[in-house]
Amino acid sequence: MPLVRIGVLASGRGSNLQAIIAAIQARTIEASIAVVISNNQHSVALDRARHHGLEGVYIDPRACAQEPDPHQAYDRKILQVLEKFDVQLVTLAGYMKIVTPALIQAYQWRMMNIHPSLLPAFPRLNAQKQAMEWGAKISGCTVHFVTEGVDEGPIIIQASVPIQEEDTVETLSARILEQEHRVYPQAIQLFAEGKLSVEGRRVRIIDPGPN
């Protein structure tokens, strides 16, 4: 079977991108990264991509500033690149832009995001800080399909992380990130194996095999 071709959208340091690359190298993901796209010219994710011999593409958001709907116009530019590289699965890895219907509809149930909370709790920005301010005892991370509602898509995998009394936002974030690096590749592999079925708000894992 041909490997699933992944397109990664990233804005920052690209640590989840690195985790995906490592899983591919370890052959725990039956996939290949076709292209890494960033809205940030100085993104470390682009440096990581090029270091590993991957295609890294910067698309300047300012190029769409004069369009009637600059956000949709920008996503259409991304879509052109994804189609050029024959991408089958889009993964958001620290991508700091809200994705519009122009992209979501083209990749329905073929676009994933990872969020540093146990959704639906604490969506959007600063999820770890939100959890601590609410006095939550458990936080974690969620891999979900992307829909037009921000952080509202059907949940694929979650991992829990206890919040300790001595935690700071930084220490909690670091422990959550460790789990992100573990579960994101797992979700990608389930997709690659054709084991994910979306039924309403639920994602069923078909024949998940032994734990």
CYANA upper distance limits for C-alpha pairs under 8 A (distance plus 0.5 A):
  3 LEU  CA     30 GLU  CA      6.20
  3 LEU  CA     31 ALA  CA      5.06
  3 LEU  CA     32 SER  CA      6.68
  3 LEU  CA    192 ALA  CA      8.24
  4 VAL  CA     30 GLU  CA      7.28
  4 VAL  CA     31 ALA  CA      4.97
  4 VAL  CA     32 SER  CA      6.69
  4 VAL  CA     88 GLN  CA      6.86
  4 VAL  CA     89 LEU  CA      7.75
  4 VAL  CA    192 ALA  CA      6.48
  5 ARG  CA     31 ALA  CA      6.41
  5 ARG  CA     32 SER  CA      5.66
  5 ARG  CA     33 ILE  CA      6.31
  5 ARG  CA     34 ALA  CA      6.07
  5 ARG  CA     86 ASP  CA      7.54
  5 ARG  CA     87 VAL  CA      5.57
  5 ARG  CA     88 GLN  CA      5.82
  5 ARG  CA     89 LEU  CA      6.92
  6 ILE  CA     31 ALA  CA      7.43
  6 ILE  CA     32 SER  CA      6.50
  6 ILE  CA     33 ILE  CA      5.15
  6 ILE  CA     34 ALA  CA      6.01
  6 ILE  CA     35 VAL  CA      7.58
  6 ILE  CA     87 VAL  CA      6.02
  6 ILE  CA     88 GLN  CA      6.58
  6 ILE  CA     89 LEU  CA      5.40
  6 ILE  CA     90 VAL  CA      6.27
  6 ILE  CA     91 THR  CA      7.58
  7 GLY  CA     33 ILE  CA      6.59
  7 GLY  CA     34 ALA  CA      6.24
  7 GLY  CA     35 VAL  CA      5.55
  7 GLY  CA     36 VAL  CA      6.34
  7 GLY  CA     37 ILE  CA      7.97
  7 GLY  CA     82 LEU  CA      7.13
  7 GLY  CA     87 VAL  CA      6.18
  7 GLY  CA     88 GLN  CA      8.10
  7 GLY  CA     89 LEU  CA      6.74
  7 GLY  CA     90 VAL  CA      5.26
  7 GLY  CA     91 THR  CA      6.74
  8 VAL  CA     17 LEU  CA      7.80
  8 VAL  CA     33 ILE  CA      7.92
  8 VAL  CA     35 VAL  CA      6.94
  8 VAL  CA     36 VAL  CA      5.20
  8 VAL  CA     37 ILE  CA      6.65
  8 VAL  CA     90 VAL  CA      6.36
  8 VAL  CA     91 THR  CA      5.41
  8 VAL  CA     92 LEU  CA      6.39
  8 VAL  CA     93 ALA  CA      7.17
  9 LEU  CA     36 VAL  CA      6.47
  9 LEU  CA     37 ILE  CA      5.43
  9 LEU  CA     38 SER  CA      6.28
  9 LEU  CA     90 VAL  CA      7.91
  9 LEU  CA     91 THR  CA      6.81
  9 LEU  CA     92 LEU  CA      5.40
  9 LEU  CA     93 ALA  CA      6.49
  9 LEU  CA     94 GLY  CA      8.17
  9 LEU  CA     95 TYR  CA      6.28
 10 ALA  CA     14 GLY  CA      6.85
 10 ALA  CA     17 LEU  CA      8.41
 10 ALA  CA     36 VAL  CA      7.81
 10 ALA  CA     37 ILE  CA      6.90
 10 ALA  CA     38 SER  CA      5.64
 10 ALA  CA     39 ASN  CA      7.96
 10 ALA  CA     43 SER  CA      8.20
 10 ALA  CA     45 ALA  CA      6.85
 10 ALA  CA     92 LEU  CA      6.75
 10 ALA  CA     93 ALA  CA      5.52
 10 ALA  CA     94 GLY  CA      5.71
 10 ALA  CA     95 TYR  CA      4.81
 10 ALA  CA     96 MET  CA      7.97
 11 SER  CA     38 SER  CA      5.87
 11 SER  CA     39 ASN  CA      6.43
 11 SER  CA     40 ASN  CA      6.02
 11 SER  CA     43 SER  CA      6.21
 11 SER  CA     45 ALA  CA      7.56
 11 SER  CA     93 ALA  CA      8.25
 11 SER  CA     94 GLY  CA      6.36
 11 SER  CA     95 TYR  CA      5.27
 11 SER  CA     96 MET  CA      6.37
 12 GLY  CA     40 ASN  CA      7.91
 12 GLY  CA     43 SER  CA      5.38
 12 GLY  CA     44 VAL  CA      6.34
 12 GLY  CA     45 ALA  CA      6.59
 12 GLY  CA     94 GLY  CA      6.74
 12 GLY  CA     95 TYR  CA      7.81
 13 ARG  CA     43 SER  CA      6.72
 13 ARG  CA     44 VAL  CA      5.04
 13 ARG  CA     45 ALA  CA      5.77
 13 ARG  CA     94 GLY  CA      8.33
 14 GLY  CA     18 GLN  CA      6.75
 14 GLY  CA     43 SER  CA      8.34
 14 GLY  CA     44 VAL  CA      6.71
 14 GLY  CA     45 ALA  CA      4.73
 14 GLY  CA     48 ARG  CA      7.85
 14 GLY  CA     93 ALA  CA      7.03
 14 GLY  CA     94 GLY  CA      7.21
 15 SER  CA     19 ALA  CA      6.82
 15 SER  CA     45 ALA  CA      8.14
 15 SER  CA     93 ALA  CA      8.40
 15 SER  CA    181 HIS  CA      8.34
 16 ASN  CA     20 ILE  CA      6.74
 16 ASN  CA     93 ALA  CA      6.21
 16 ASN  CA     94 GLY  CA      8.08
 16 ASN  CA    180 GLU  CA      7.69
 16 ASN  CA    181 HIS  CA      6.31
 16 ASN  CA    184 TYR  CA      8.19
 17 LEU  CA     21 ILE  CA      6.71
 17 LEU  CA     45 ALA  CA      7.50
 17 LEU  CA     93 ALA  CA      6.72
 18 GLN  CA     22 ALA  CA      6.59
 18 GLN  CA     48 ARG  CA      7.73
 19 ALA  CA     23 ALA  CA      6.68
 19 ALA  CA    181 HIS  CA      5.87
 19 ALA  CA    182 ARG  CA      8.26
 19 ALA  CA    185 PRO  CA      7.81
 20 ILE  CA     24 ILE  CA      6.71
 20 ILE  CA     29 ILE  CA      8.45
 20 ILE  CA    181 HIS  CA      8.19
 20 ILE  CA    184 TYR  CA      8.03
 20 ILE  CA    185 PRO  CA      6.24
 21 ILE  CA     25 GLN  CA      6.71
 21 ILE  CA     33 ILE  CA      8.28
 22 ALA  CA     26 ALA  CA      6.62
 23 ALA  CA     27 ARG  CA      6.53
 23 ALA  CA     28 THR  CA      5.78
 23 ALA  CA     29 ILE  CA      6.19
 23 ALA  CA    185 PRO  CA      7.01
 24 ILE  CA     28 THR  CA      6.53
 24 ILE  CA     29 ILE  CA      5.46
 24 ILE  CA     30 GLU  CA      7.30
 24 ILE  CA     31 ALA  CA      7.09
 24 ILE  CA     32 SER  CA      7.42
 28 THR  CA    185 PRO  CA      8.33
 28 THR  CA    189 GLN  CA      7.88
 29 ILE  CA    185 PRO  CA      7.10
 29 ILE  CA    186 GLN  CA      8.15
 29 ILE  CA    188 ILE  CA      7.48
 29 ILE  CA    189 GLN  CA      5.57
 29 ILE  CA    192 ALA  CA      8.17
 30 GLU  CA    189 GLN  CA      6.91
 30 GLU  CA    192 ALA  CA      6.84
 30 GLU  CA    193 GLU  CA      8.50
 31 ALA  CA    189 GLN  CA      8.27
 31 ALA  CA    192 ALA  CA      7.39
 33 ILE  CA     54 LEU  CA      7.72
 34 ALA  CA     54 LEU  CA      7.72
 34 ALA  CA     55 GLU  CA      7.36
 34 ALA  CA     85 PHE  CA      6.59
 34 ALA  CA     86 ASP  CA      8.20
 34 ALA  CA     87 VAL  CA      7.08
 35 VAL  CA     54 LEU  CA      7.02
 35 VAL  CA     55 GLU  CA      5.34
 35 VAL  CA     56 GLY  CA      6.50
 35 VAL  CA     57 VAL  CA      7.80
 35 VAL  CA     82 LEU  CA      8.09
 35 VAL  CA     85 PHE  CA      7.38
 36 VAL  CA     45 ALA  CA      8.32
 36 VAL  CA     46 LEU  CA      7.37
 36 VAL  CA     49 ALA  CA      7.13
 36 VAL  CA     54 LEU  CA      7.91
 36 VAL  CA     55 GLU  CA      6.61
 36 VAL  CA     56 GLY  CA      5.30
 36 VAL  CA     57 VAL  CA      6.65
 37 ILE  CA     46 LEU  CA      8.04
 37 ILE  CA     56 GLY  CA      6.43
 37 ILE  CA     57 VAL  CA      5.27
 37 ILE  CA     58 TYR  CA      6.34
 37 ILE  CA     59 ILE  CA      7.72
 37 ILE  CA     78 ILE  CA      8.18
 38 SER  CA     43 SER  CA      7.48
 38 SER  CA     45 ALA  CA      8.24
 38 SER  CA     46 LEU  CA      7.53
 38 SER  CA     56 GLY  CA      8.32
 38 SER  CA     57 VAL  CA      6.89
 38 SER  CA     58 TYR  CA      5.52
 38 SER  CA     59 ILE  CA      6.87
 38 SER  CA     95 TYR  CA      8.28
 39 ASN  CA     58 TYR  CA      6.46
 39 ASN  CA     59 ILE  CA      6.00
 39 ASN  CA     60 ASP  CA      6.48
 39 ASN  CA     61 PRO  CA      6.96
 40 ASN  CA     58 TYR  CA      7.25
 40 ASN  CA     59 ILE  CA      8.30
 40 ASN  CA     60 ASP  CA      7.97
 41 GLN  CA     46 LEU  CA      8.45
 41 GLN  CA     58 TYR  CA      6.26
 41 GLN  CA     59 ILE  CA      8.37
 41 GLN  CA     60 ASP  CA      8.08
 42 HIS  CA     46 LEU  CA      8.09
 43 SER  CA     47 ASP  CA      7.53
 44 VAL  CA     48 ARG  CA      6.69
 45 ALA  CA     49 ALA  CA      6.67
 46 LEU  CA     50 ARG  CA      6.74
 46 LEU  CA     56 GLY  CA      5.89
 46 LEU  CA     57 VAL  CA      7.91
 46 LEU  CA     58 TYR  CA      8.42
 47 ASP  CA     51 HIS  CA      6.51
 47 ASP  CA     56 GLY  CA      8.45
 48 ARG  CA     52 HIS  CA      6.90
 49 ALA  CA     53 GLY  CA      6.89
 49 ALA  CA     54 LEU  CA      5.41
 49 ALA  CA     55 GLU  CA      7.07
 49 ALA  CA     56 GLY  CA      6.34
 50 ARG  CA     54 LEU  CA      5.72
 50 ARG  CA     55 GLU  CA      7.01
 50 ARG  CA     56 GLY  CA      6.67
 59 ILE  CA     77 LYS  CA      8.28
 59 ILE  CA     78 ILE  CA      8.06
 61 PRO  CA     65 ALA  CA      7.39
 61 PRO  CA     74 TYR  CA      6.84
 64 CYS  CA     70 PRO  CA      5.55
 64 CYS  CA     71 HIS  CA      8.11
 64 CYS  CA     73 ALA  CA      6.62
 64 CYS  CA     74 TYR  CA      6.42
 65 ALA  CA     70 PRO  CA      5.88
 66 GLN  CA     70 PRO  CA      7.29
 67 GLU  CA     73 ALA  CA      7.25
 69 ASP  CA     73 ALA  CA      6.65
 70 PRO  CA     74 TYR  CA      6.48
 71 HIS  CA     75 ASP  CA      6.87
 71 HIS  CA    100 THR  CA      7.41
 72 GLN  CA     76 ARG  CA      6.71
 72 GLN  CA    100 THR  CA      6.38
 72 GLN  CA    101 PRO  CA      7.89
 72 GLN  CA    102 ALA  CA      6.29
 73 ALA  CA     77 LYS  CA      7.04
 74 TYR  CA     78 ILE  CA      7.02
 75 ASP  CA     79 LEU  CA      6.57
 75 ASP  CA     99 VAL  CA      7.71
 75 ASP  CA    100 THR  CA      7.26
 75 ASP  CA    102 ALA  CA      6.61
 75 ASP  CA    103 LEU  CA      6.32
 76 ARG  CA     80 GLN  CA      6.78
 76 ARG  CA    102 ALA  CA      6.66
 76 ARG  CA    103 LEU  CA      7.31
 77 LYS  CA     81 VAL  CA      7.14
 78 ILE  CA     82 LEU  CA      6.74
 78 ILE  CA    103 LEU  CA      8.35
 79 LEU  CA     83 GLU  CA      6.56
 79 LEU  CA    103 LEU  CA      6.80
 80 GLN  CA     84 LYS  CA      6.59
 81 VAL  CA     85 PHE  CA      6.87
 82 LEU  CA     86 ASP  CA      6.64
 82 LEU  CA     87 VAL  CA      5.79
 83 GLU  CA     87 VAL  CA      6.61
 88 GLN  CA    110 ARG  CA      7.45
 89 LEU  CA    107 TYR  CA      8.06
 89 LEU  CA    110 ARG  CA      5.48
 89 LEU  CA    111 MET  CA      6.33
 89 LEU  CA    112 MET  CA      8.37
 90 VAL  CA    107 TYR  CA      8.00
 90 VAL  CA    110 ARG  CA      6.73
 90 VAL  CA    111 MET  CA      5.03
 90 VAL  CA    112 MET  CA      6.82
 91 THR  CA    111 MET  CA      6.21
 91 THR  CA    112 MET  CA      5.36
 91 THR  CA    113 ASN  CA      6.47
 92 LEU  CA    111 MET  CA      8.09
 92 LEU  CA    112 MET  CA      6.61
 92 LEU  CA    113 ASN  CA      5.32
 92 LEU  CA    114 ILE  CA      7.54
 93 ALA  CA    113 ASN  CA      7.29
 93 ALA  CA    114 ILE  CA      7.43
 98 ILE  CA    150 VAL  CA      7.81
 99 VAL  CA    103 LEU  CA      7.23
 99 VAL  CA    104 ILE  CA      7.40
 99 VAL  CA    148 GLU  CA      8.08
100 THR  CA    104 ILE  CA      6.73
100 THR  CA    148 GLU  CA      7.31
101 PRO  CA    105 GLN  CA      5.94
101 PRO  CA    148 GLU  CA      6.95
102 ALA  CA    106 ALA  CA      7.27
103 LEU  CA    107 TYR  CA      6.89
104 ILE  CA    108 GLN  CA      6.17
104 ILE  CA    111 MET  CA      7.84
104 ILE  CA    146 VAL  CA      7.49
104 ILE  CA    147 THR  CA      6.93
104 ILE  CA    148 GLU  CA      7.53
107 TYR  CA    111 MET  CA      6.36
108 GLN  CA    146 VAL  CA      8.24
108 GLN  CA    147 THR  CA      8.15
109 TRP  CA    145 PHE  CA      6.48
109 TRP  CA    146 VAL  CA      7.78
109 TRP  CA    198 VAL  CA      8.15
110 ARG  CA    145 PHE  CA      7.81
111 MET  CA    145 PHE  CA      6.20
111 MET  CA    146 VAL  CA      6.10
112 MET  CA    143 VAL  CA      7.26
112 MET  CA    144 HIS  CA      6.10
112 MET  CA    145 PHE  CA      4.99
112 MET  CA    146 VAL  CA      6.03
113 ASN  CA    143 VAL  CA      6.19
113 ASN  CA    144 HIS  CA      6.07
113 ASN  CA    145 PHE  CA      6.80
113 ASN  CA    146 VAL  CA      6.79
114 ILE  CA    141 CYS  CA      7.45
114 ILE  CA    142 THR  CA      6.06
114 ILE  CA    143 VAL  CA      4.91
114 ILE  CA    144 HIS  CA      6.96
114 ILE  CA    180 GLU  CA      7.69
114 ILE  CA    184 TYR  CA      7.53
115 HIS  CA    119 LEU  CA      8.30
115 HIS  CA    123 PRO  CA      8.27
115 HIS  CA    141 CYS  CA      6.04
115 HIS  CA    142 THR  CA      5.76
115 HIS  CA    143 VAL  CA      7.03
115 HIS  CA    151 ASP  CA      8.01
116 PRO  CA    127 ALA  CA      6.65
116 PRO  CA    128 GLN  CA      7.25
116 PRO  CA    139 SER  CA      8.49
116 PRO  CA    140 GLY  CA      6.49
116 PRO  CA    141 CYS  CA      4.80
116 PRO  CA    142 THR  CA      7.04
116 PRO  CA    173 SER  CA      8.21
116 PRO  CA    176 ILE  CA      7.05
116 PRO  CA    177 LEU  CA      8.04
116 PRO  CA    180 GLU  CA      8.19
117 SER  CA    121 ALA  CA      7.14
117 SER  CA    122 PHE  CA      6.69
117 SER  CA    123 PRO  CA      7.75
117 SER  CA    127 ALA  CA      6.47
117 SER  CA    128 GLN  CA      7.35
117 SER  CA    131 ALA  CA      8.38
117 SER  CA    139 SER  CA      6.08
117 SER  CA    140 GLY  CA      5.26
117 SER  CA    141 CYS  CA      4.93
117 SER  CA    142 THR  CA      6.72
118 LEU  CA    122 PHE  CA      7.94
118 LEU  CA    139 SER  CA      6.43
118 LEU  CA    140 GLY  CA      5.83
118 LEU  CA    141 CYS  CA      5.80
118 LEU  CA    142 THR  CA      6.16
118 LEU  CA    158 GLN  CA      7.19
118 LEU  CA    159 ALA  CA      8.13
118 LEU  CA    160 SER  CA      7.74
119 LEU  CA    123 PRO  CA      7.05
119 LEU  CA    141 CYS  CA      8.16
119 LEU  CA    142 THR  CA      6.79
119 LEU  CA    151 ASP  CA      7.97
119 LEU  CA    152 GLU  CA      8.37
119 LEU  CA    155 ILE  CA      8.48
120 PRO  CA    151 ASP  CA      8.09
120 PRO  CA    152 GLU  CA      7.50
122 PHE  CA    127 ALA  CA      5.71
122 PHE  CA    128 GLN  CA      8.48
122 PHE  CA    130 GLN  CA      6.75
122 PHE  CA    131 ALA  CA      7.18
123 PRO  CA    127 ALA  CA      6.77
123 PRO  CA    150 VAL  CA      8.17
123 PRO  CA    151 ASP  CA      6.33
124 ARG  CA    150 VAL  CA      7.52
124 ARG  CA    151 ASP  CA      7.15
126 ASN  CA    130 GLN  CA      6.68
127 ALA  CA    131 ALA  CA      6.70
128 GLN  CA    132 MET  CA      6.89
128 GLN  CA    139 SER  CA      8.11
128 GLN  CA    169 VAL  CA      6.58
128 GLN  CA    172 LEU  CA      7.46
128 GLN  CA    173 SER  CA      6.81
129 LYS  CA    133 GLU  CA      6.61
129 LYS  CA    169 VAL  CA      6.24
130 GLN  CA    134 TRP  CA      6.70
131 ALA  CA    135 GLY  CA      6.89
131 ALA  CA    136 ALA  CA      5.90
131 ALA  CA    139 SER  CA      7.28
132 MET  CA    136 ALA  CA      6.46
132 MET  CA    163 ILE  CA      8.32
132 MET  CA    169 VAL  CA      7.90
136 ALA  CA    163 ILE  CA      7.70
137 LYS  CA    162 PRO  CA      6.56
137 LYS  CA    163 ILE  CA      5.63
137 LYS  CA    164 GLN  CA      8.03
138 ILE  CA    160 SER  CA      7.05
138 ILE  CA    161 VAL  CA      6.20
138 ILE  CA    162 PRO  CA      4.85
138 ILE  CA    163 ILE  CA      5.78
139 SER  CA    160 SER  CA      6.24
139 SER  CA    161 VAL  CA      5.60
139 SER  CA    162 PRO  CA      6.57
139 SER  CA    163 ILE  CA      6.99
139 SER  CA    176 ILE  CA      8.37
140 GLY  CA    158 GLN  CA      7.73
140 GLY  CA    159 ALA  CA      5.94
140 GLY  CA    160 SER  CA      4.71
140 GLY  CA    161 VAL  CA      5.16
140 GLY  CA    162 PRO  CA      8.20
140 GLY  CA    176 ILE  CA      6.05
140 GLY  CA    179 GLN  CA      8.07
141 CYS  CA    158 GLN  CA      6.14
141 CYS  CA    159 ALA  CA      5.99
141 CYS  CA    160 SER  CA      7.19
141 CYS  CA    176 ILE  CA      6.93
141 CYS  CA    179 GLN  CA      7.58
141 CYS  CA    180 GLU  CA      6.79
142 THR  CA    155 ILE  CA      7.37
142 THR  CA    156 ILE  CA      7.97
142 THR  CA    157 ILE  CA      6.38
142 THR  CA    158 GLN  CA      4.93
142 THR  CA    159 ALA  CA      7.21
142 THR  CA    180 GLU  CA      8.41
143 VAL  CA    155 ILE  CA      6.65
143 VAL  CA    156 ILE  CA      6.00
143 VAL  CA    157 ILE  CA      5.72
143 VAL  CA    158 GLN  CA      6.80
143 VAL  CA    183 VAL  CA      8.00
143 VAL  CA    184 TYR  CA      6.96
143 VAL  CA    187 ALA  CA      7.62
144 HIS  CA    151 ASP  CA      8.27
144 HIS  CA    153 GLY  CA      6.19
144 HIS  CA    154 PRO  CA      5.99
144 HIS  CA    155 ILE  CA      4.77
144 HIS  CA    156 ILE  CA      5.57
144 HIS  CA    157 ILE  CA      7.56
145 PHE  CA    153 GLY  CA      5.52
145 PHE  CA    154 PRO  CA      6.01
145 PHE  CA    155 ILE  CA      7.08
145 PHE  CA    156 ILE  CA      7.62
146 VAL  CA    150 VAL  CA      8.26
146 VAL  CA    151 ASP  CA      7.70
146 VAL  CA    152 GLU  CA      7.95
146 VAL  CA    153 GLY  CA      5.61
146 VAL  CA    154 PRO  CA      8.22
147 THR  CA    151 ASP  CA      8.26
147 THR  CA    152 GLU  CA      7.16
147 THR  CA    153 GLY  CA      5.55
148 GLU  CA    152 GLU  CA      8.38
148 GLU  CA    153 GLY  CA      8.46
149 GLY  CA    153 GLY  CA      7.47
153 GLY  CA    201 ARG  CA      7.97
154 PRO  CA    198 VAL  CA      7.99
154 PRO  CA    200 GLY  CA      8.45
154 PRO  CA    201 ARG  CA      5.57
154 PRO  CA    202 ARG  CA      6.24
154 PRO  CA    203 VAL  CA      6.63
155 ILE  CA    201 ARG  CA      8.27
155 ILE  CA    202 ARG  CA      7.33
155 ILE  CA    203 VAL  CA      6.74
156 ILE  CA    187 ALA  CA      7.23
156 ILE  CA    196 LEU  CA      8.48
156 ILE  CA    203 VAL  CA      6.27
156 ILE  CA    204 ARG  CA      8.42
157 ILE  CA    183 VAL  CA      7.40
157 ILE  CA    187 ALA  CA      7.14
158 GLN  CA    183 VAL  CA      7.97
159 ALA  CA    179 GLN  CA      6.98
159 ALA  CA    180 GLU  CA      8.44
159 ALA  CA    183 VAL  CA      7.79
161 VAL  CA    175 ARG  CA      7.69
161 VAL  CA    176 ILE  CA      6.85
163 ILE  CA    167 ASP  CA      7.14
163 ILE  CA    172 LEU  CA      7.36
167 ASP  CA    171 THR  CA      6.27
167 ASP  CA    172 LEU  CA      6.46
168 THR  CA    172 LEU  CA      6.59
169 VAL  CA    173 SER  CA      6.41
170 GLU  CA    174 ALA  CA      6.69
171 THR  CA    175 ARG  CA      6.94
172 LEU  CA    176 ILE  CA      6.69
173 SER  CA    177 LEU  CA      6.52
174 ALA  CA    178 GLU  CA      7.01
175 ARG  CA    179 GLN  CA      7.33
176 ILE  CA    180 GLU  CA      6.82
177 LEU  CA    181 HIS  CA      6.79
178 GLU  CA    182 ARG  CA      7.10
179 GLN  CA    183 VAL  CA      6.67
180 GLU  CA    184 TYR  CA      6.30
181 HIS  CA    185 PRO  CA      7.55
182 ARG  CA    186 GLN  CA      7.42
183 VAL  CA    187 ALA  CA      6.75
184 TYR  CA    188 ILE  CA      6.84
185 PRO  CA    189 GLN  CA      6.65
186 GLN  CA    190 LEU  CA      6.80
187 ALA  CA    191 PHE  CA      6.89
188 ILE  CA    192 ALA  CA      6.67
189 GLN  CA    193 GLU  CA      6.62
190 LEU  CA    194 GLY  CA      6.80
190 LEU  CA    195 LYS  CA      5.75
190 LEU  CA    196 LEU  CA      6.84
190 LEU  CA    205 ILE  CA      8.25
191 PHE  CA    195 LYS  CA      6.42
191 PHE  CA    196 LEU  CA      6.31
195 LYS  CA    204 ARG  CA      8.47
195 LYS  CA    205 ILE  CA      5.94
195 LYS  CA    206 ILE  CA      5.19
195 LYS  CA    207 ASP  CA      7.37
195 LYS  CA    208 PRO  CA      7.71
196 LEU  CA    203 VAL  CA      6.93
196 LEU  CA    204 ARG  CA      6.36
196 LEU  CA    205 ILE  CA      5.50
196 LEU  CA    206 ILE  CA      6.70
197 SER  CA    203 VAL  CA      6.03
197 SER  CA    204 ARG  CA      5.58
197 SER  CA    205 ILE  CA      6.96
197 SER  CA    206 ILE  CA      7.58
198 VAL  CA    202 ARG  CA      6.34
198 VAL  CA    203 VAL  CA      5.02
198 VAL  CA    204 ARG  CA      6.81
199 GLU  CA    203 VAL  CA      6.65
199 GLU  CA    204 ARG  CA      7.77
